[in-house]
Amino acid sequence: MRNFNTIQLHLFSFESNEHLLLKRSENLRIYPGIWQVITGKIEKNESALTAAKREMEEETSLKSINIYNVPYIGQYFNHRKNMIMQLPVFAASIKDLSILTLSTEHDDYKILGKENAIELVELPSHKEGIFAVDKYIINNKNRHIYEIK
């Protein structure tokens, strides 16, 4: 059995060097009201990349210009399954992050630079993911090696 069933996706703009954060609705059972990046479950017979693209469209209605496989694996301990979970991390460049439609899972969004985004998100793997996206994708002249064609 694989030890991942979710993805993490960071949306950002090369033009403004900013990241999109979403605020989870207060009425959700898991992590109500926290700021996060896009996350989602991988459905049966779905690849992690397909799940990331689907979650992006479901949660924001946005479509990416380019999508990247970030060289970072998020992880956390799942107390329900009593195991350490790992999740693939993707990043997608969006020309205009403000033209979006939120799903009912989120009730607000912010577009922030790296430092402010890291400060606002709650989950450690999201903080580390923002740092990795900034380092390996946004500010890396060799980012093309991580681009998914």
NURO-106234 format. One line per field, with one value per residue: residue number from 1; residue in one letter; x, y, z of N, C-alpha, C in turn. Coordinates in pm, whole numbers, plus 32768, in hexadecimal, padded with zeros to 4 digits. Each point is the difference from the previous one (the first is absolute). Layout:
// residues N
nr: (NUM / ...)
rest: (A / ...)
nc1: (X / ...)
nc2: (Y / ...)
nc3: (Z / ...)
cac1: (X / ...)
cac2: (Y / ...)
cac3: (Z / ...)
cc1: (X / ...)
cc2: (Y / ...)
cc3: (Z / ...)
***
This chain:
// residues 149
nr: (1 / 2 / 3 / 4 / 5 / 6 / 7 / 8 / 9 / 10 / 11 / 12 / 13 / 14 / 15 / 16 / 17 / 18 / 19 / 20 / 21 / 22 / 23 / 24 / 25 / 26 / 27 / 28 / 29 / 30 / 31 / 32 / 33 / 34 / 35 / 36 / 37 / 38 / 39 / 40 / 41 / 42 / 43 / 44 / 45 / 46 / 47 / 48 / 49 / 50 / 51 / 52 / 53 / 54 / 55 / 56 / 57 / 58 / 59 / 60 / 61 / 62 / 63 / 64 / 65 / 66 / 67 / 68 / 69 / 70 / 71 / 72 / 73 / 74 / 75 / 76 / 77 / 78 / 79 / 80 / 81 / 82 / 83 / 84 / 85 / 86 / 87 / 88 / 89 / 90 / 91 / 92 / 93 / 94 / 95 / 96 / 97 / 98 / 99 / 100 / 101 / 102 / 103 / 104 / 105 / 106 / 107 / 108 / 109 / 110 / 111 / 112 / 113 / 114 / 115 / 116 / 117 / 118 / 119 / 120 / 121 / 122 / 123 / 124 / 125 / 126 / 127 / 128 / 129 / 130 / 131 / 132 / 133 / 134 / 135 / 136 / 137 / 138 / 139 / 140 / 141 / 142 / 143 / 144 / 145 / 146 / 147 / 148 / 149)
rest: (M / R / N / F / N / T / I / Q / L / H / L / F / S / F / E / S / N / E / H / L / L / L / K / R / S / E / N / L / R / I / Y / P / G / I / W / Q / V / I / T / G / K / I / E / K / N / E / S / A / L / T / A / A / K / R / E / M / E / E / E / T / S / L / K / S / I / N / I / Y / N / V / P / Y / I / G / Q / Y / F / N / H / R / K / N / M / I / M / Q / L / P / V / F / A / A / S / I / K / D / L / S / I / L / T / L / S / T / E / H / D / D / Y / K / I / L / G / K / E / N / A / I / E / L / V / E / L / P / S / H / K / E / G / I / F / A / V / D / K / Y / I / I / N / N / K / N / R / H / I / Y / E / I / K)
nc1: (8054 / 7FE1 / 805C / 7FC1 / 7FA4 / 8059 / 7FDF / 806B / 7FB9 / 806D / 7FA7 / 8043 / 8033 / 8039 / 7F93 / 7FB7 / 8032 / 7F80 / 7FCD / 7FAD / 7FBD / 7FC7 / 7F93 / 8014 / 7F8C / 7FBF / 7FA9 / 807E / 7FFA / 804C / 804F / 7F91 / 7FF1 / 804C / 8070 / 7FF2 / 804C / 7FF3 / 7FA4 / 8013 / 7F9A / 8050 / 7FAF / 7FAB / 806C / 8025 / 804C / 806F / 803C / 7FB5 / 8019 / 807F / 7FFB / 7FC5 / 8050 / 805F / 7FC8 / 7FF2 / 8076 / 802E / 7FDD / 807B / 8043 / 8060 / 8069 / 8046 / 801A / 8027 / 805D / 7FD5 / 8084 / 7F89 / 8008 / 7F80 / 7FFD / 7FB2 / 7FE2 / 7FC8 / 7FC7 / 7FA8 / 8065 / 802D / 800E / 807D / 7FBE / 8019 / 801A / 7FE5 / 805E / 7F9E / 8028 / 7FAD / 8035 / 7FCE / 7FD2 / 7F7F / 8039 / 7FDE / 800F / 7FBC / 7FCC / 7FE9 / 8028 / 7F9D / 806C / 8003 / 801C / 8082 / 8045 / 8083 / 8039 / 8066 / 8062 / 8074 / 803D / 7FA8 / 8012 / 8082 / 7FF9 / 7FB0 / 803E / 7FAD / 7FE9 / 8058 / 7FBE / 7F9F / 8030 / 8028 / 7F85 / 7FD2 / 804F / 7FDB / 7F84 / 8013 / 803F / 7FB2 / 7F95 / 7FCC / 8060 / 7FE1 / 8074 / 8011 / 7F9A / 802E / 8063 / 7FB1 / 8001 / 7F7E / 8031)
nc2: (7F89 / 805E / 8053 / 8014 / 8057 / 8060 / 8073 / 8048 / 806D / 803D / 8062 / 8031 / 807A / 7FE5 / 803B / 7FD4 / 7F87 / 7FDE / 7FD8 / 7FA3 / 8039 / 7F93 / 803C / 7F96 / 7FD5 / 8050 / 7FDC / 7FFC / 7F7D / 7FF8 / 8033 / 8016 / 8059 / 7F98 / 8045 / 7FE3 / 7FA5 / 7FE9 / 7FB4 / 7F80 / 7FB0 / 7F99 / 800D / 7F9B / 7FBD / 805C / 803F / 8012 / 8001 / 7F9B / 7FCB / 8026 / 7FDB / 7F91 / 7FF2 / 8024 / 7FB8 / 7F97 / 801B / 801A / 7FA1 / 8003 / 8027 / 7FA7 / 8052 / 7FEC / 7F7F / 7FFF / 7FA1 / 8030 / 8014 / 7FE9 / 7FB0 / 8027 / 8012 / 7FA4 / 8000 / 7F92 / 803B / 8018 / 800D / 804F / 8060 / 800A / 806B / 7FDE / 8078 / 7FE7 / 8056 / 804B / 8047 / 8065 / 802F / 806E / 8030 / 7FEE / 8000 / 807D / 7FC4 / 7FEC / 7F89 / 8022 / 7F87 / 7FB1 / 7FBE / 8070 / 805E / 7FF6 / 8061 / 7FE9 / 8069 / 7FB3 / 8050 / 7FC7 / 8067 / 8052 / 7FBA / 7FF5 / 807F / 800A / 7FAA / 7FA2 / 7FB0 / 7FBB / 7F9A / 8054 / 801E / 7F83 / 7FE3 / 8069 / 7FDF / 7F81 / 802A / 8053 / 7FA1 / 7F98 / 804C / 8052 / 7FE5 / 7FA2 / 8027 / 7F93 / 8051 / 800F / 7FDC / 8055 / 8040 / 7FEC / 7FBD)
nc3: (8000 / 7FAB / 802E / 7F8D / 8022 / 8019 / 7FC9 / 7FE6 / 7FE6 / 7FD6 / 8005 / 7F9A / 8008 / 7F8B / 7FC9 / 8065 / 7FE4 / 7FED / 8074 / 7FD6 / 8064 / 8031 / 802C / 804B / 7FD0 / 8050 / 7FA3 / 7FD8 / 7FFD / 7F94 / 805C / 8047 / 7FA0 / 7FDD / 7FF2 / 7F80 / 7FC5 / 7F80 / 8037 / 7FF2 / 8006 / 7FF0 / 7F99 / 800B / 7FDB / 8057 / 7FAB / 8043 / 7F8A / 7FD9 / 8077 / 7FEF / 7F81 / 8027 / 8069 / 7FAB / 7FA2 / 8051 / 8036 / 7F83 / 7FAE / 8032 / 7F94 / 8009 / 7FFF / 806E / 8004 / 807E / 7FFA / 8073 / 8008 / 8032 / 8067 / 8002 / 8083 / 8039 / 8081 / 7FCD / 8069 / 7FA1 / 7FA8 / 8063 / 7FA4 / 7FD7 / 7FDA / 7F85 / 7FCB / 7F7F / 7FDE / 7FD0 / 7F97 / 7FF8 / 7F8F / 8036 / 7F8D / 801C / 8077 / 7FE3 / 7F8C / 8070 / 8007 / 807D / 8025 / 8027 / 7FDA / 7FB8 / 805B / 7FE8 / 7FC6 / 7FFC / 7FC8 / 8026 / 8025 / 7FE5 / 8036 / 7FC8 / 7F91 / 8014 / 8021 / 7F96 / 7FB1 / 8026 / 7F9B / 804A / 7FCB / 801F / 8079 / 8014 / 7FD6 / 8043 / 8065 / 7FEE / 7FF2 / 8064 / 8044 / 7FE8 / 800E / 805A / 8056 / 7FAB / 7FCF / 804B / 8019 / 7F85 / 8053 / 8042 / 7F8C / 8010 / 7F9A)
cac1: (7FAC / 804B / 7FE5 / 7FCA / 7F7F / 7FDD / 8063 / 800A / 8017 / 801A / 7FEB / 8053 / 8011 / 8087 / 7FFD / 8000 / 804C / 7FA5 / 7FC1 / 7F71 / 7FD8 / 7F6F / 7FD2 / 7F9B / 7F81 / 7FF3 / 7FA4 / 803E / 8025 / 8092 / 8048 / 7FAB / 8033 / 8091 / 8033 / 8046 / 800A / 7FA3 / 8019 / 7F90 / 800F / 8010 / 7F90 / 8022 / 8032 / 802B / 808C / 8011 / 7FFD / 7F75 / 7FBA / 8028 / 7FBB / 7F70 / 7FEC / 8013 / 7F87 / 7F90 / 800B / 8017 / 7FD6 / 8072 / 804D / 808C / 8051 / 8062 / 7FF8 / 8085 / 8011 / 805B / 8056 / 7FE6 / 7F92 / 7FC0 / 7FE1 / 7FBF / 7FD6 / 7F70 / 7FE4 / 7F94 / 803B / 8079 / 8071 / 8031 / 7FCF / 804F / 7FAF / 8048 / 7FE7 / 8003 / 7FEE / 7FC9 / 8006 / 7F82 / 8019 / 7FB8 / 7FCB / 7F86 / 7F89 / 7FDE / 7F80 / 8018 / 7F9D / 7FC5 / 8063 / 804C / 7FAD / 8050 / 8084 / 8062 / 8071 / 806B / 808B / 802C / 800B / 7F79 / 7FB8 / 8035 / 7FCF / 7F6F / 7FD3 / 800D / 803C / 808F / 8022 / 7FDB / 806C / 8074 / 7FDF / 800F / 8091 / 8035 / 7FD0 / 804A / 808C / 8019 / 7FB2 / 7FF5 / 8082 / 8064 / 8011 / 7FF5 / 7F7A / 7FCC / 8015 / 7F90 / 7F82 / 7FC0 / 7FD6)
cac2: (8077 / 807D / 804D / 8085 / 8001 / 808C / 8053 / 808C / 804F / 808D / 8058 / 8076 / 8054 / 802D / 8090 / 8048 / 7FB3 / 7FEC / 7F7D / 8002 / 7FB4 / 7FF2 / 7FEF / 7F96 / 802A / 7FE4 / 7F90 / 7F80 / 7FAE / 7FF9 / 807E / 8073 / 8088 / 8016 / 8026 / 7F90 / 7FF8 / 7F9B / 7F74 / 7FAE / 7F6F / 7FC0 / 7FA4 / 7F7B / 7FFA / 8086 / 801E / 8075 / 8077 / 8016 / 8031 / 808C / 8052 / 7FFE / 804E / 808D / 8031 / 7FF8 / 805D / 808B / 8011 / 802E / 7FA0 / 802C / 8012 / 7F96 / 7FB7 / 7FCF / 7F9A / 803F / 7F9A / 8000 / 7FA6 / 8026 / 7F8D / 8019 / 7F86 / 7FEB / 7FB3 / 7FA0 / 7F8B / 7FE2 / 7FF8 / 807C / 8010 / 8056 / 802C / 8047 / 8090 / 803C / 8091 / 802A / 8090 / 803C / 808D / 8059 / 7FAF / 803B / 7FDD / 7F78 / 7FE7 / 7FA0 / 7F97 / 800F / 7FD3 / 8076 / 8078 / 8078 / 7FE5 / 806C / 7FF3 / 8037 / 7FDB / 7F87 / 800E / 800E / 7F82 / 7F9F / 8029 / 7FEE / 7F75 / 7FBE / 7F7A / 8004 / 7FD6 / 806D / 8062 / 7FC9 / 7FFC / 8089 / 8018 / 7FAE / 8039 / 807C / 7FE1 / 7FA8 / 8023 / 808F / 8043 / 7FA2 / 800C / 7F79 / 7FCC / 7FAD / 7F71 / 7FD2 / 8016 / 7F88 / 801D)
cac3: (8000 / 8000 / 8078 / 7FE3 / 7FBC / 7FE9 / 7FBC / 8028 / 7F87 / 801A / 7F8E / 800E / 7F8A / 7FE3 / 7FEC / 8080 / 8062 / 8071 / 8013 / 8021 / 8076 / 800F / 808A / 8009 / 803C / 8090 / 8019 / 7FDE / 8073 / 800B / 7FF3 / 7FDF / 800D / 7FEF / 7F7C / 7FC5 / 7F6F / 7FCE / 8022 / 7FD8 / 7FFA / 7F7E / 7FEE / 7FD0 / 7F76 / 7FD7 / 8022 / 8056 / 7FAA / 7FD8 / 8077 / 8016 / 7F9B / 801E / 807A / 7FDF / 7FBE / 805F / 8071 / 7FD8 / 7F74 / 7FB2 / 7FB1 / 8007 / 7F88 / 800C / 807F / 8027 / 8066 / 8060 / 803D / 8090 / 8026 / 807E / 8056 / 8080 / 8043 / 7FFF / 807A / 7FE5 / 7FC0 / 804A / 7FA4 / 7FC7 / 7F77 / 7FAA / 7F90 / 7F97 / 7FFC / 7F7C / 7FF9 / 7F7F / 7FEA / 7FD5 / 7FDC / 805B / 806E / 803A / 7FB2 / 8028 / 8041 / 806D / 801C / 8085 / 8062 / 802C / 8003 / 7FE9 / 7FC9 / 8005 / 7FA5 / 8055 / 7FEA / 8047 / 8092 / 8039 / 7FEB / 8061 / 8084 / 800D / 7FFD / 8081 / 7FFA / 7FE1 / 7F77 / 7FA6 / 8010 / 7FBD / 7F72 / 7FCB / 7FF8 / 7F92 / 7F82 / 7FEC / 7FE5 / 7F8D / 7F89 / 7FE4 / 7FF9 / 7FCF / 7F6E / 7FC8 / 8023 / 7F93 / 801B / 8051 / 7FB9 / 7FCA / 7F76)
cc1: (8058 / 7FDD / 7FDA / 7F7A / 7FCF / 8073 / 8000 / 8025 / 800B / 7FEA / 804F / 8002 / 8092 / 8005 / 800A / 8052 / 7FAE / 7FBE / 7F6D / 7FE8 / 7F68 / 7FDE / 7F90 / 7F84 / 7FFA / 7FAA / 803C / 802E / 8097 / 803C / 7FA7 / 8049 / 8094 / 801E / 8057 / 8016 / 7F9C / 802F / 7F89 / 8023 / 8010 / 7F91 / 8031 / 8025 / 802B / 8093 / 8004 / 7FF8 / 7F71 / 7FAF / 8020 / 7FB9 / 7F6A / 7FE3 / 800F / 7F81 / 7F88 / 8006 / 800E / 7FC8 / 8072 / 803E / 808E / 803B / 8064 / 7FEF / 8087 / 7FF5 / 8068 / 8056 / 7FFA / 7F89 / 7FCA / 7FE7 / 7FBF / 7FDA / 7F68 / 7FDF / 7F90 / 8035 / 807F / 8078 / 8028 / 7FD7 / 805E / 7FA8 / 8054 / 7FD5 / 8014 / 7FF5 / 7FCD / 8006 / 7F7D / 801D / 7FC0 / 7FBB / 7F7B / 7F81 / 7FDE / 7F75 / 8018 / 7F92 / 7FC7 / 805F / 804E / 7FA7 / 8051 / 8084 / 8058 / 806E / 8074 / 808A / 8028 / 7FFE / 7F77 / 7FAF / 802D / 7FCC / 7F6D / 7FD4 / 8020 / 8051 / 8093 / 8021 / 7FD9 / 806A / 807B / 7FEA / 800E / 8094 / 803B / 7FD5 / 804F / 8091 / 8016 / 7FB5 / 8006 / 8088 / 8071 / 8009 / 7FF6 / 7F78 / 7FC9 / 8014 / 7F8E / 7F79 / 7FCD / 7FC9 / 7F8A)
cc2: (807D / 804F / 8091 / 7FF0 / 808F / 8047 / 808B / 804C / 8094 / 804F / 8080 / 804D / 8025 / 8098 / 804D / 7FBD / 7FEA / 7F77 / 8013 / 7FA7 / 8001 / 7FEC / 7F99 / 8035 / 7FD5 / 7F85 / 7F78 / 7FB7 / 7FFE / 8089 / 8077 / 8084 / 8016 / 802B / 7F8F / 8016 / 7F96 / 7F76 / 7FAE / 7F6E / 7FD2 / 7F98 / 7F7B / 8007 / 8088 / 8011 / 807A / 8080 / 8020 / 8036 / 8093 / 805D / 8009 / 8056 / 8096 / 8039 / 7FFE / 806D / 8092 / 8026 / 802F / 7F8E / 8035 / 8015 / 7F8C / 7FBD / 7FBC / 7F95 / 8036 / 7F93 / 8004 / 7FA3 / 8030 / 7F84 / 802E / 7F79 / 7FFA / 7FA6 / 7F9A / 7F7D / 7FD2 / 7FEE / 808B / 8004 / 805E / 802A / 804B / 8093 / 8032 / 8096 / 8021 / 8097 / 802E / 8092 / 8060 / 7FAD / 8034 / 7FDF / 7F6F / 7FFC / 7F95 / 7F97 / 8019 / 7FD2 / 8076 / 807B / 8081 / 7FD6 / 807B / 7FE1 / 8049 / 7FD8 / 7F8D / 800F / 800A / 7F81 / 7F96 / 8020 / 7FDE / 7F6E / 7FBC / 7F7F / 8006 / 7FD9 / 806B / 806E / 7FD2 / 7FF9 / 8088 / 8020 / 7FB6 / 8038 / 807F / 7FE2 / 7FB5 / 8027 / 8096 / 8041 / 7FA6 / 800B / 7F78 / 7FBF / 7FA0 / 7F6B / 7FC5 / 800F / 7F7D / 8026 / 7FAB)
cc3: (8000 / 807D / 7FE0 / 7FB8 / 7FE9 / 7FB7 / 8040 / 7F82 / 8025 / 7F80 / 8018 / 7F7C / 7FEF / 7FF8 / 8084 / 806D / 8080 / 7FFC / 8023 / 807A / 8008 / 8093 / 8002 / 8046 / 8092 / 801D / 7FDB / 807F / 8016 / 7FE1 / 7FDC / 8015 / 7FEC / 7F71 / 7FCB / 7F6B / 7FD5 / 802C / 7FD1 / 7FFA / 7F6F / 7FF4 / 7FC6 / 7F6B / 7FCA / 8026 / 805B / 7FAE / 7FD3 / 8075 / 801A / 7F9F / 801E / 807A / 7FE4 / 7FC2 / 805E / 806A / 7FD8 / 7F78 / 7FA7 / 7FAF / 7FF8 / 7F76 / 7FFA / 8087 / 8017 / 806B / 8061 / 8042 / 8098 / 8017 / 8086 / 8053 / 8081 / 803B / 8001 / 8077 / 7FEB / 7FC5 / 8047 / 7FA2 / 7FD1 / 7F6E / 7FB4 / 7F8B / 7F9B / 7FFE / 7F72 / 800E / 7F74 / 7FF5 / 7FC1 / 7FE0 / 8062 / 806B / 8035 / 7FB1 / 801E / 803B / 8069 / 8007 / 808B / 806F / 803C / 7FFE / 7FEE / 7FC0 / 8010 / 7F9D / 8044 / 7FCE / 805A / 8097 / 8042 / 7FF1 / 8065 / 808C / 8014 / 8002 / 8083 / 7FF9 / 7FD7 / 7F70 / 7F9A / 8006 / 7FB1 / 7F69 / 7FBF / 7FEE / 7F89 / 7F78 / 7FE0 / 7FD6 / 7F7C / 7F81 / 7FE3 / 7FE9 / 7FD0 / 7F68 / 7FBB / 801E / 7F95 / 801B / 8054 / 7FB9 / 7FC5 / 7F76 / 7FD7)
***
